[in-house]
Amino acid sequence: MRTPHTWLLTVLALGFAWCTFPAHAQLTPAYNESAPYGFANAGSLTLTGWSVLNALDEATQNTPLNYTVASDEGGNYLDLSANPLAASEKVYLALTIAQEGATNPGIPMTSFDASVLRLDNVYAKVRFEESAIAPEFEDLRKMYLRYDQQGVDGSAVAAKVGLYVDDEGHFCVVRPSPGETGEPDSVTFDWCQTGTTYDSVGGGAVIVRIEFCTYGETVDSPATQAYRVWVRNANPDGEGAQEVCLTSGLGYSWLSGPGKGYGFDFSSLGQGDWFYAIDIAEAGTETGSANLDADSLNALNQLAFSASGGGFYSAWLDVNKPSTAITDTAALETTYQLGDFAKYAGVNATPASRTKFTEWMLRYGVNLDKYLKKTGGIQTMNAQVNATDPSDELFNDFLLDVDPEANVEHRLIVTGIVPEANGKVTLTVRGPAGCALRTAVSDSRAGRVCVTRAATLDELPNAKPENVNSALRFDDANTATLVLEGGKTPLPFMKVTLQGDELL
């Protein structure tokens, strides 16, 4: 049996590596966003402390890693377009991930305590090159540490994550698909073309974030682990600076319910954001077991990149974070007055495993004590009655899918109204700054864009909202257009709102 426990982010035609090199050239939690692992100066350097994966022969394995650090508007970056391994499409460079001062590689991703979700994030600031050729699945499932180990049982490791940009400019993510049951003999791997293009997040230097979430029913039990992939422009003032979830609507729902913690709903493929790792799927295939929660795989060991081109600026970690999200929906109901949130928290909902609210809490680490009243207090959830209640503001943040601490303005903005023939009207709608409207109204989210129309201004308050979510066409991550059909009676008065899908 192989030992599939290497964490690996692969980007075809993009090699990642970073300096300035400390003695052991390891990526550790000491590197953070304000002090990332990057390049101090442009010029030439020799990589030390790095591994070569999938070398085809001894010469490749022992090639001196001499590289050039170039500069552009994003800063200093390692230029892999001209390097000793650029012609070897199957070769990857791997950097060790380790605890500060540790002699052994790896950062275990295990829960702090029973029934607590742990969060681990890996960030990389990079530049991509488009490619018509995707990385081979077999290369991701079998990464050999040395050229003379290829084909030898027990010598290979496997990736956790795969990511590249295709020749149409779309980000693509590799997805294990085990069918509805997760049985090992049904596991397949496919590249998913996401709805996000490289240009839509600015091109050039972008920041990729891999978000891992790990749950353990008890401290000693095997953990369940899921991940999502996010990307944004590295320039905070540039187009596409709002983070976009690449795996949104391509993965699985991550179930939650009283007494059962978290687990994948294998029948929900294409309905959620969550993926499970290549190495975990591969472990299930190898052992003949349907258990994809192999405890030995829950570690960040290496960060590896295609050596065939592109550029790398910096990287950092944000690991070992407990989530404040309550995993047991029954505990939510007995602790807080949920009001409208109950429709999304898995409490008295259909299906009972619905977790849009708990996933949003997890995404932003929402502290409900700050916003919701405890059970037994006074219930004030209706924003139309009391617009200043913090629980109402929290519900608006939930619909917009934003961090409640970000103070995002709670309104949609109509930026264009163009009358057309036969009474049709084309509207352009934009989300508030700090919101990615396309993500907020995706099928895996709760928000739905609605248009209310009336023949007179007096009739507008009592008119019924029309859900137009499916008619939206997005020009970018935060701006959408739609065409409203005309009718026998002109309806010139209108308003655009964001409403919950359960409240329509």
N, C-alpha and C positions, 0 to 999 in steps of 0.2 A: 504494500500500500504506500502511496506517496504521502508526503507531509505537506498538505496544502495550507500553509499558514503565513504566507507572505502577503503583506498589504501592498498593492501595486496600482498606481494610477498610470495608465498608458495613453499617450497621445501620439497618434501616428504622425510622422514627419515633425514631431516636436520633441526635442530632448530636453529634459529638465535636469539641472544640477545647480548647486549653489555654493558660494563662498561668502565672505572671506573665510578661509578654511582654518578652523581651530585644529588642535593637535590631532583629534580623532575624526574630525569632519562628520559629526553626527548631528542630526536634527533632534533637538530636545525641547521639552516644555519651556526652557528658559527663553526661547525665541518666541516673541509675541508680535502683535501688529505694530506696536510702537518701536520695537527693536527686532526686526525680522532677520532671518538668515539670508544675507545677500552679498552684493559685490561692493567693495569700497572704491575700487578704481578700475578704469578701463585698461586694456592691455592683454598680454598673454599670460597664461598660467598652466600649471600641470595639476590635474585633479589627483588628490590623495584621499584615501579613506573611502573610495568608491569601489563597487563591484561591477563586473560585466556579466550580465545574464544572457544565456543562449548564444555564447560565442561558438562559431562553427568549427574552429580549429585552434591549435595552440598559438599560432601567430596572432590571431584576433584577440585571444584571451590575454596575451602579454603585450599588446600594443600600448605604447606610452600614451596616456590621455592628455595630449597637449591641446589646449583650447584658447579661443580668443574671447575676451570680454569687450563688447561693443557698447555704444550708448545711443539712445534715441529719446524721444519725449517722455518715455516711461521710466527712464533711468538707465543704469548699467545692467546689461543682460549677457548671459552666456550664449554666444552665437554658435549654434550647432549646424549651420549650413555648410561649414567647412571644418571637418574634424576627422580624426583617424577612423571613426566607425560609421561615417555618414552613409557609405554605400551598403551597409549591412542592415537591411530592413527588419530583420528578426532580432537584432541585438538591442538590448536595453541596458541603461546605466541605472544602478541602484544605490541609493543612499541609506545608511542605517538610521533607523529611528530608535531612540533609547531614552531611558530616564537619565536625568542629570547625574553624572559621575558613575553610572552603572557600567559594569564590565561586560554584561550580557545584553544583546539587543532586545528590543521589544518593550512596548508599553501596554500592559494588560488592560482590556476594557471590560472590567467586571463591575457589578453593582456595588454601591456603597453599603447597602443594607437590604434587607428583605423588602420586596415590593417597591423599590425605588428605581426610577429611570436614571441612567447615567448618560451624559452627553459628551461626545468627543468630536472636535472639529479640526480638520487639516486644511490649511490655506496655501495656495500657490499663486503667485503673480507671474503670468506667462504670456507669451505671444504664440499664436497658432499659425500653421501652414495648412491650407486646404489639400486634401488628397482624395483621389478617386479610388484608392485601395484601402480597405479597412484592415486593422490588425487581425491576424488569424486567430480563431477561437482556440485552436490547439496550442498556440503559443501562449495564450493567456492562462490556459489550464495546465500547461506543463512548461514552467520556467526553470531552466537548468542552471545551476550555480557555476558549473565548469563545463568546458567543451567535451571532456572525456566522460561525463556522467550522462550524456544524452542516451535515452532508451534504457537506462539502468533502473530497475525497480527501487523505489524509496529514495531516489535522488532529486526529484523535482519538487518545486513549490508552485503555488497557483496564485493568480491575481485575486484581489477583492473587487476592483472597480476597473472599468475600461471606458475611455473617453477619447474622441477625436472629432475633427471637423471635416465633413465630406466635401466633394468638389462642387456642391451646390451651396456651400457656405453654412450648412446646418450643423449644429452640435449633434453628435450621435453617442448614445450610451449603450453599453452591452448589458443585456438583461437575461438572466436565467429564468426559464419558464418551465415549472415542474408539472403543469397541468393543474387540475382541480384538487388533486389529492396530495401532491408533493412526493409521490412515489419515485424512487431513484431511476427506474427504467424509463420514465417519461420526461426526464430533464432534457431540455434543449436550450441552446444559447442563440440569441439573435441580436443584431445591432438595431436599435430604435433611433430613427431620425426624429429629433425633437422639433418642436415648433419654434425654436429660438435660433436665430442666425448669429454668426460671429459679428457681422456688421451692426446688428441691432443693439449690441452691447458695446459698440464703439470700435470694434476691431482693435488692432494693436495690442497694447497691454491690457489684460483682463485678469480678474481675480476669480479663481475657481475655489469653491469651498465644498469639501466632502463632510457631510454631517452624519455621524454615527449615533444611534440611540440603542442602548443595551438595557435589557430588563431581566431581572432574576426573581423568580417566585420566592426563593429563599437564598441566603448567602451562599450556600454550597450547591444549589441546583444548577444544571446547565442553563446558560443565558440565552435569551432570544435577542437577536440583533438585526437592525434594519438600517438602511442609509438612504440619504437623498443627495443630489448634486445640485449646487447653486452656482451662478456665475453673474458677474457684474463688471462694468467698466472700472478700470483701476483709477481713472480720473473721477473724483467725487462730484465734479461739476460738469462732467461730460454726458453725452447721450447714453442711456442704458446704465446709469449709475445705480438705479434701484435693482437690488438683487432679484434674479429670476430663478425659479426652481426648474431645472432642466427635466427632471423626472416626473413632473406634475402630469397626472392623467395617463402615465405610461406604466406605472407599477401596480402595487397591491394596496388594499386597505389593511391597516394594522389593527386588528381587533382588540377591543377592550371590553371587559364586563365584570360584574361582581364575581370575585373569587377566581378569576382566570387570567388576570394580568394582561399581557400582550402576546399576540401570535398572529401569523399571517393567515388571511383568508384567501386561499389559493384559487377560489372561484371568482375573485374580484379583479382579475387582471385587467388593466386599462382603466381602473376606476380610482386608483389612489396614487400617492407619490412615492411609496416605499418600495425599495428593491432589497433583495437579500443577496449576499455576496457570492461571487463566482466560486471562491474557495469553499464556502459552506455548501453550495450546491454540489460541488465536485466531491466533497467529503461524503455527502449522502450517496452519490453514485458509487464511490469506491467501496464503501462499507456495506452497501446493500441495505442500508437503514433509511427509513423515511424521516429520521430525526435530523433536521437541518440546524439544530442549535448546538453544534459541537463546541464544548467549552474551550477546547484547546485552540480554536481558531479565533477567539476573541482577543486579538492583540494587534497592535500596529508595529510591524517589524521592519519593513523597508518601504522606501518610496522610489519607484523606478519609472523611467521614461524612455521612449523610443529615441535612439541616438541618430536619427536620420535628418534632423533639421528643426528649425524654429528657434525659439529663444526662451530663456528663463531668467527672471529678475530676482525673486525672493520667495521665501516660504516661512510659515510660522505655525504654531500649534495653539489650540485652546482645548485642553483635555481635562478629564477627571472632574467634570462638573455634574453635580446632582441636579435633577430637574425638580421644580416646585409643583409640577403637574401631578394631580391625584390620579392614580391609575385605576382605582376601583370606582366605577360610576355610582355604586350604592353609597360609597362614602361621600361623594359629591352631594348627593341628594340629602343625606342626613346632616351634612355640615353647613350647606349654604342654601339660601333661597335663590334658586336658579332662574325662575321666571321663564322668559323666552329661550334662555340657554338650554333648558331641559330638552328641547326638541333636537338638540345637536349633541348632547352629552351622553346619550345612551340610556337616559332615564325615561321610561315610559315612551320610548321611541320605537318606530318600526323601520328597519329591523332593530332588535335590541342592542346590537353591537355597534350602532352608529357612533362615531368618535370624532366628528368634525371639531367639536369644541375642545376635547382633550388634546387633539393633535395641535390645534392652534395654541393652547396653553403651553404645550411642550416646545413648540417652535420658538416662542418668545420668553419662556420661563415666567409666565404670568403668575403673580402672587395674588390669589383671589381674596385674601384677607384685606387687601387694600381697596377692593372695589365692590365686593358683594357682602350683603348682610348675612350674618349667621342665622341658622334656623331658629325661629322664635322671635326674630326681630320684625320690623315693619317692612312689608314688601312694596317696593317702588321700582318697577321695571319698565313702565311705559314712558318712552321718551316724549310722547306727545303731551303727557300730563305733567311730567317733571323733567325738563330737558337738562337740568343741572345735576341730576343724580349721577354719581360716578358709575353705577351699574349700566346706565343708559349709554354713557360715553364708551364703556367697555364693549357693549354690544355693537356699537358703530365700528370700533376698531376690529372686532371680530369679523364683521361683514366685509370690511376693507382689507382684511388679512394683513394688518400692520401691528407693530409693537405699540402697546398702549403708552409706553414711556416716550414714544417719538413725537407725541403731540401733533399728529397729522390732522389737517382740517377735515371735518366730516361733511363733505359735500362733493357732488359731481359737478363738472363745469361744462356747459354747452358752448362749444367754440365756433359752431357754424350751423346755420339753418338755410338750406337751399331748396326753394319750391321747384317742383318739376311738373311735367305734364300729368293730366288726369288726377290732379289733387295730391300727387305723391310729394313727400318731403324727405330730403336727405339731411340727417343730423350728424354732427360730429361731437363726440362726448369725450371728455378727458377726466381722469381721476385726479385727486389732489396730489400735490407734491409729496413724495415719500411713499406713494402707493403704486404698485404695478397692477393696473386695472385688469389686464389680461389674466394674471394669476388669481386675482381676487374673485373673478366670476367664472373660473374654470369649473368643470363638473365636480371636481373633488372639493370645492369650496362651497360656502353657504350663500354668498351674495349673488343676487340676480338683478341685472339692470332692467328697470321697468319705465315705461312711458305712460303717463296719464294724459288723456286728451279730452277736451270738451268744446262744445260750440260757443259757450259764453264763459266769462270769467267766474260768474257766480256758480256755475255748474261744476267747475274744476275741483273744488274740495271734496265733492261726493262722487266723483267719477272713479271707475274701477281701474287700477293699474294694469297695464298689459306687459307681460313678461316678454322682452325682446332679446333675451340673452343669446338665443340660437341664431339671431339675425345679425349679430355684431360681426364686423370685419375689422381686424386690428391693423392699424397703420404702424404702430410700434407698441411697446409693452404697456403704455399708459393712455393711448388714444385709439378710439374706435369710431367707425362710421356705421350707419344703418339707414335703410330706406323704409319709411312708413308709407303704407298703402293709403290711397285716397278712398273716398266713399261718397255716397249720395249727399250726405250732410257734411259741410266743411267743419273741421275741428281745429281751428287756428290757435286755441289756447292749450298749452301743454307744459308739463314739467317732467323732469327725468330724476328718478330716485334709485337708490340701491336698497333692495329689500331681501329678507331671508326667504329661502326657497320653501321653508315650512310655513311661512306666514302669509303667503300669497293666497 
